[in-house]
């Protein structure tokens, strides 16, 4: 496990806009903001 990196891009570019991914990210943010009282004050 010497050269473990987070993949930032791919060799073959995507041909479509990832609308489902954007929608899931937005839904997660909305649920997080709704369920966290007083903002995101995590110690």
C-alpha positions in Angstrom: 0.0 0.0 0.0 2.8 2.4 -0.9 1.3 4.4 -3.7 -2.4 4.8 -2.8 -4.0 7.9 -4.3 -7.5 9.2 -4.7 -8.5 9.2 -8.4 -9.2 12.7 -9.5 -9.9 12.2 -13.2 -10.3 9.4 -15.7 -8.5 8.8 -19.0 -11.8 8.6 -20.9 -13.9 11.7 -20.3 -17.7 11.4 -19.6 -20.0 12.3 -22.3 -23.0 13.2 -20.1 -23.5 15.5 -17.2 -23.9 13.5 -13.9 -27.3 14.8 -12.9 -28.1 11.9 -10.6 -24.9 12.4 -8.7 -25.6 16.1 -8.4 -29.1 15.4 -7.1 -27.8 12.9 -4.6 -25.2 15.3 -3.3 -27.9 18.0 -3.0 -30.3 15.7 -1.2 -27.6 14.7 1.3 -26.8 18.3 2.0 -30.4 19.2 2.5 -31.0 16.3 4.9 -27.8 17.1 6.8 -28.7 20.7 7.1 -32.3 19.8 8.2 -31.1 17.3 10.9 -28.2 19.3 12.3 -29.5 21.7 15.0 -27.9 25.1 15.0 -25.7 24.5 12.0 -22.7 22.2 11.6 -21.0 22.6 14.9 -19.4 19.1 15.1 -16.6 19.0 17.8 
